[in-house]
Amino acid sequence: MNKTEKSYDPNDKTLKFVDRVDELDFLYEGFGSLRAEMSCGHAVTPMSLTKWCCRFLERGESRFVCGMTGCNKEWSYEEVCKMALLTPEEKEYFERTLKIIDDRERMKNTKLCPECKVPVMRNDESNLRVRCQVCSKKKRKDFDFCWQCLNEWKGPESRTDRCENDGCFSEALITLMNCPEMVFHSVKDVTGCPSIRACPTCGSLVQHSSQFCKSIVCPRCKVKFCFVCLKIMTECTKTSKPYSSCSGGVAPRQTSIPVRHPK
């Protein structure tokens, strides 16, 4: 990766320069470039932005999200390239790493058909019913199987929790239903809150440390939400404080896993 400090061209009319601190310089490295405004409205330098986005790649994440409190704006790769002044070497690293992450994610969404053993990709994460085109062509009728139990599909057209085969169940849902309740050490007047929640945005299971306020940031999608009422934190704090109970009380145990839909 490039070690030379990058700086914006003050004559670049495509950039919006601002007289503010570099808001992604979390280590206070004091980069010398002018500050320019991202699409989310926060000020960066090309070096701070490059380092911030590299952290996502190192964690195996392909989405570049603003790191400022309360801002979950996702930047496109094209915006990152421009605003970070990525060098050819850096672009090669970014694109190679993004491909590796994408391939890994694609494998997670691919399973072998239980009938013909051909890899089948699931395009809709909200539906456990998946069709094998190879078997459908061979049998001359639609052949669907359950993504969860890997048996021929039984039941309604579309379901997110299970099919009607015996033994088909979601381990994540069982965890949500059976996890013990937690005790917040700093949040007042909250009882009966499950110790594990599914992120309301992407469905990842998360556990609160029981310390500090009732919010938590999902490690997968970076959305900050209230662990108690399951609202996005900016919505929750419109009617309650971070260290007090929610106006709507404790959200019940979740009986379905939220699915993140691509933009």
C-alpha positions in Angstrom: 0.0 0.0 0.0 1.1 3.6 -0.6 3.0 5.1 2.3 3.2 8.6 0.8 0.7 11.1 2.3 -2.0 12.0 -0.3 -3.5 15.4 -0.5 -6.4 16.9 -2.4 -5.7 19.3 -5.3 -7.1 22.7 -4.1 -8.1 23.4 -7.7 -10.3 20.4 -8.0 -13.7 21.9 -8.6 -15.5 18.5 -8.2 -14.7 18.5 -4.5 -16.5 20.4 -1.8 -13.8 21.7 0.6 -14.8 22.6 4.2 -13.0 24.3 7.1 -13.6 21.5 9.6 -11.6 18.8 11.4 -10.8 15.5 9.6 -13.7 13.5 11.2 -12.2 10.1 10.3 -8.9 10.9 11.9 -9.7 8.9 15.0 -6.0 8.4 15.9 -5.3 12.2 15.6 -2.6 11.7 13.1 -3.1 15.2 11.8 -3.0 14.6 8.0 -2.0 17.8 6.1 -4.5 17.7 3.3 -7.5 20.0 2.8 -10.7 18.6 4.1 -13.4 17.6 1.6 -17.0 16.6 2.3 -18.3 13.1 1.7 -21.9 12.4 0.4 -22.9 11.9 4.0 -21.8 15.4 5.0 -18.7 14.5 7.0 -15.2 15.9 6.4 -12.3 13.6 5.5 -8.8 13.7 4.1 -7.7 11.0 1.5 -5.4 9.4 4.0 -8.0 9.1 6.8 -10.6 7.7 4.4 -8.2 5.2 2.9 -7.2 3.9 6.4 -10.9 3.8 7.5 -11.9 1.8 4.4 -9.0 -0.6 4.8 -10.3 -1.5 8.2 -13.5 -2.8 6.6 -11.5 -4.9 4.1 -9.3 -6.3 6.9 -12.4 -7.4 8.8 -13.8 -9.1 5.6 -16.5 -6.5 5.0 -17.3 -5.2 1.6 -19.5 -2.2 2.6 -17.9 1.1 3.4 -19.9 2.9 6.0 -19.3 6.3 7.7 -17.9 5.9 11.2 -19.4 9.0 12.8 -21.9 8.6 15.6 -25.5 8.3 14.3 -24.4 8.2 10.6 -24.9 4.8 8.8 -24.4 6.2 5.3 -22.9 3.7 3.0 -20.4 5.0 0.4 -20.1 3.5 -3.0 -16.7 2.1 -4.1 -16.6 4.8 -6.8 -17.0 7.5 -4.2 -14.3 5.9 -2.1 -11.9 5.7 -5.1 -12.4 9.4 -5.8 -12.4 10.8 -2.3 -9.5 8.6 -1.0 -7.4 9.3 -4.1 -6.7 5.6 -4.4 -3.5 4.9 -6.3 -3.4 2.1 -8.9 -1.7 -0.1 -6.3 -4.5 0.6 -3.8 -7.2 0.1 -6.3 -5.7 -3.3 -7.2 -5.7 -4.2 -3.4 -9.2 -3.0 -2.9 -10.7 -4.8 -5.9 -8.8 -8.0 -5.3 -9.9 -8.1 -1.6 -13.5 -7.1 -2.5 -13.6 -10.1 -5.0 -12.3 -12.5 -2.3 -15.0 -11.2 0.1 -17.7 -11.4 -2.6 -16.7 -15.0 -3.5 -16.8 -16.0 0.2 -20.3 -14.5 0.6 -21.4 -16.2 -2.6 -20.3 -19.5 -1.2 -22.4 -18.9 1.9 -25.4 -18.5 -0.4 -24.6 -21.7 -2.3 -25.6 -25.3 -1.3 -25.6 -28.6 -3.1 -29.0 -29.8 -4.3 -29.9 -32.8 -2.1 -31.1 -34.7 -5.2 -28.5 -34.1 -7.9 -25.6 -32.5 -5.8 -25.3 -29.6 -8.2 -24.5 -26.2 -6.5 -27.5 -24.0 -6.2 -27.5 -20.3 -5.2 -30.2 -18.8 -3.1 -31.1 -15.3 -4.4 -33.8 -14.5 -1.9 -32.6 -14.8 1.7 -36.2 -14.3 3.0 -37.4 -17.6 1.4 -36.2 -21.0 2.4 -37.8 -22.6 -0.7 -35.1 -23.0 -3.4 -35.5 -24.4 -6.9 -33.0 -26.6 -8.6 -33.1 -25.9 -12.3 -31.2 -29.1 -13.2 -33.6 -31.4 -11.3 -36.6 -29.5 -12.6 -35.5 -30.0 -16.2 -34.6 -33.6 -15.6 -37.9 -34.4 -13.9 -39.9 -32.2 -16.2 -41.5 -30.5 -13.2 -40.5 -28.0 -10.6 -38.1 -29.5 -7.9 -37.8 -27.3 -4.8 -35.9 -28.1 -1.7 -35.5 -26.5 1.8 -32.4 -24.5 2.3 -32.5 -25.2 6.0 -33.0 -29.0 6.3 -32.0 -29.9 2.7 -35.0 -32.1 2.0 -37.5 -31.8 -0.8 -39.8 -28.9 0.0 -43.0 -29.5 1.9 -45.5 -26.8 2.8 -46.5 -23.3 1.6 -44.9 -21.5 -1.3 -42.7 -19.2 0.8 -41.5 -19.3 4.4 -38.6 -17.8 6.4 -38.6 -20.0 9.4 -39.0 -23.7 8.4 -40.6 -26.0 5.9 -43.1 -28.8 7.0 -40.5 -31.6 7.0 -40.0 -33.2 10.4 -36.9 -32.0 12.1 -36.6 -28.7 10.1 -35.8 -25.9 12.5 -33.8 -22.7 12.7 -31.0 -22.8 15.3 -30.9 -19.0 15.4 -34.6 -18.9 16.3 -34.2 -21.5 19.0 -31.3 -19.4 20.4 -33.5 -16.3 20.4 -36.4 -18.1 22.1 -34.4 -19.9 24.7 -31.6 -17.4 25.7 -31.8 -16.2 29.3 -32.8 -12.7 30.2 -30.2 -10.1 30.9 -29.6 -7.5 33.6 -28.4 -4.0 32.5 -25.9 -2.6 35.0 -26.4 1.1 33.9 -29.9 1.2 32.3 -32.7 1.9 34.7 -36.1 0.1 35.0 -35.5 -2.5 32.3 -36.5 -6.1 33.1 -37.3 -9.1 31.0 -35.0 -8.3 28.1 -33.5 -11.3 26.2 -29.7 -11.5 26.3 -29.5 -12.2 22.6 -31.2 -10.3 19.8 -31.3 -10.5 16.0 -30.2 -7.2 14.4 -33.4 -5.6 13.1 -31.6 -4.6 9.9 -29.6 -7.6 8.8 -30.6 -10.5 11.2 -27.2 -11.2 12.7 -27.4 -12.5 16.3 -25.8 -10.1 18.8 -25.3 -10.0 22.5 -25.2 -6.9 24.7 -22.3 -6.6 27.2 -24.8 -5.3 29.9 -22.5 -2.3 30.4 -23.1 1.3 29.4 -26.3 2.4 27.5 -28.9 0.2 25.9 -27.7 0.7 22.4 -25.5 -1.7 20.4 -23.8 -1.5 17.0 -24.3 -4.5 14.8 -20.8 -5.8 13.8 -22.1 -6.9 10.4 -24.2 -4.0 9.1 -22.9 -1.3 11.5 -26.4 -0.1 12.3 -26.9 1.2 15.9 -30.1 0.0 17.4 -31.7 -0.2 20.9 -31.3 -3.7 22.4 -34.4 -3.2 24.5 -37.1 -2.0 22.0 -35.2 -3.0 18.8 -35.8 0.4 17.1 -33.0 2.2 15.3 -31.3 4.2 18.1 -32.1 7.6 16.6 -35.8 6.6 16.7 -35.6 5.2 20.2 -34.0 8.4 21.6 -36.9 10.5 20.3 -39.0 9.3 23.1 -36.6 7.9 25.7 -33.0 8.4 27.0 -30.1 6.0 26.4 -29.9 5.0 30.1 -33.6 4.7 30.8 -36.4 2.3 29.8 -38.0 2.7 26.4 -41.4 4.4 26.0 -42.8 1.3 24.3 -41.3 -1.1 26.8 -39.2 -4.2 26.1 -39.7 -5.7 22.6 -40.8 -9.4 22.9 -38.6 -12.3 21.9 -38.2 -12.4 18.1 -40.0 -15.2 16.3 -38.4 -14.5 12.9 -35.0 -13.4 11.6 -34.9 -10.1 9.8 -33.4 -10.2 6.3 -31.3 -7.4 4.9 -32.5 -6.4 1.4 -29.9 -5.1 -1.0 -30.3 -1.4 -2.0 
